[in-house]
Amino acid sequence: MKFPRMAWAKRAAGFARGRLRSSEFLQIIACALLGSGMGAGVAGLRRLVDWLHRVSFHLPPDATLSAGIGVDVASIVFIPVLGGLVLGASALVMRRFRPGDIVDPIEANALHGGRMSLFDSLRLLGATVFSNAVGAAVGMEAGYSQIGASVFSAAGQLGGLRRMDLRIFVGAGAAAAIAAAFNAPLAGAFYAFELIIGSYAIRALAPVALAALMAALTERALINPEPLFLVSQGFHFKQSVYLLFALLGVFAAGFSVLAMQAVTWSERLFRKLPTPQWLRPAIGGICLSIIAILIPQVLGSGHGAIQQLFTTDVTLRVLALLLVAKLAASAVSLGSGFRGGMFSASLLLGALFGAIFADVAVLILPRLAAQHAALMMVGMGSVAAGVIGAPLTMVFLILEGTGDFPMTVGVMVGVIISSTIVRVLFGYSFSTWRFHQRGIAIRSPHDIGWLTDLTVRRLMRQDAKTVPENMTLAAVREAYPLGDAKKVFVVSASGAYKGTLDLTAIHDGKHDKELDLTAGKLAKSPHLVLRPLQNVKTALNLFEVHQTEMLPVVETGEHGQIIGYMTEQYALRRYNQELERRRSADLGEKDLFSIVEPPIKGP
């Protein structure tokens, strides 16, 4: 009563929370508004990073760091090393307060129902901006998508959204960030569908696409960003050239796997160094400086270098040197602890790989010189699709960058072949490969977190019938007549589980001469138990492997006590119900797989 305004605000917030949760239309409007805000945020961050590059490396006014033009040599020597020291020291301090790993959008949607920490995401964004500002060969897109998804997740949590709706909000946030980062709303939307949500659900189309569109339009209105690459020529191909694109896709797949493995090899090498963990970014900065003194184009994300490749005639030897140097610089940057992603780096690596392929092809067939830019774009899309794991995203990125349909079809050929080979033979994208290295068993953003929530403890029955292990067979028969129960569980005097008795077998005439035997001696399968925190899928696997219909639930520990039991029939029914509900939510339909009896018509 003392604070009527605060009470009114709480009531208004509660009203808005309920309306957003129940209204798909309001959720779409919210994604559009948040997408516009994200476009403005990315525009500001791009200007900030450009300014930091000019200050750190004394760049000319219109130059970009990765173009390698006018970069101060003294800055190349000192800035990455000092930046690594600051980054390592700040990470050491932060680990005392926040020791856990930062949850990224894919992990959030796969395991946590779309829930992300806004504070941790801001921390990652700051580290990514700083890493890029001091010249690390990483892209800003990881930071953009992290903060975009986190802001949308926070808004969805405030709105009390359901699990599926919150996952869509996370995807919409990442879509808005990527759309603004590349000035490509279609690429941003499909980035969300392929990497963050994991499906092209109709329910997610409007919020994701509108968030990406509003982000791109807002950024264009504020800063009118330069395109990632600018190619003025039109493309016309004979049918035979598509075979060349396909061959390039095959080689690009192998290079994509090499690029991902290079980061892992670099991480392992830095872990073996007899130095504290917080010093690794500084050591990485020394290695980066050594590479950049010789080839300054390895610094930064690589956007400026991509355009330079399309406008400059570079020899095959220099292209090969640039490719090896950029791959090494990116692996060292990420392996030593600088924060960022491989999106932009993979685009530059792909463009270099395509240019090398084109030069080699021209040595064999000189008439292919006219297809040099086309092969660069196919290489760029194919390598990036293999590394990032988002083939349609790369196809639309080329389409929005060139506006040329024949070129887009050519890129699609290479992208399909590259991404398929990587998926079948390697099985990971860069993000899921990193999860694999950390011991997180996810390969996509498909929601498997609900399995963790659907635990044995939630599904078990607590009215387990037990008998003491010293109880005789005759007493068991008397206490539990045939038909009273299927199984009873034997426990010790302290309550510890000792095995299971099948009452049908106990009442069999074969045991009529053994009525003095105790339940403990007749008990079977003392080690075949379920644990309370196991999920329903683990339980179903145990039922299937051991061909049993009922299992006891025993507390974890050497002498665990029985706390309940679970039947295969009930576990399977609950699992199927949850699968149906999740699939229906994915498709935007209610009770999609439910069988409804038709109404009976009267005479």
Secondary structure, DSSP 8 states (H G I E B T S, - for coil): ---HHHHHHHHHHHHHHHHHHH-HHHHHHHHHHHHHHHHHHHHHHHHHHHHHHHHHHT--TT--GGGTSS--HHHHHHHHHHHHHHHHHHHHHHHHH--S----HHHHHHHSTT---HHHHHHHHHHHHHHHHTT-S-BSHHHHHHHHHHHHHHHHHHTT--HHHHHHHHHHHHHHHHHHHHT-HHHHHHHIIIIII-S--HHHHHHHHHHHHHHHHHHHHHH----S----S-----HHHHHHHHHHHHHHHHHHHHHHHHHHHHHHHHHHSSS-GGGHHHHHHHHHHHHHHH-GGGSSSSHHHHHHHHHS---HHHHHHHHHHHHHHHHHHHHHT---BSHHHHHHHHHHHHHHHHHHHHHH-GGGGGGHHHHHHHHHHHHHHHHHS-HHHHHHHHHHHH--HHHHHHHHHHHHHHHHHIIIII---HHHHHHHHHT---SSSS--HHHHHSBHHHH-BS---EEETT-BHHHHHHHS-TTS-SEEEEE-TT-BEEEEEEHHHHTSGGGTT-TT-BHHHH-B-TT--B-TT-BHHHHHHHHHHHT-SEEEEE-SSTT-BEEEEEEHHHHHHHHHHHHHHHHHHHHT-SSTT----------
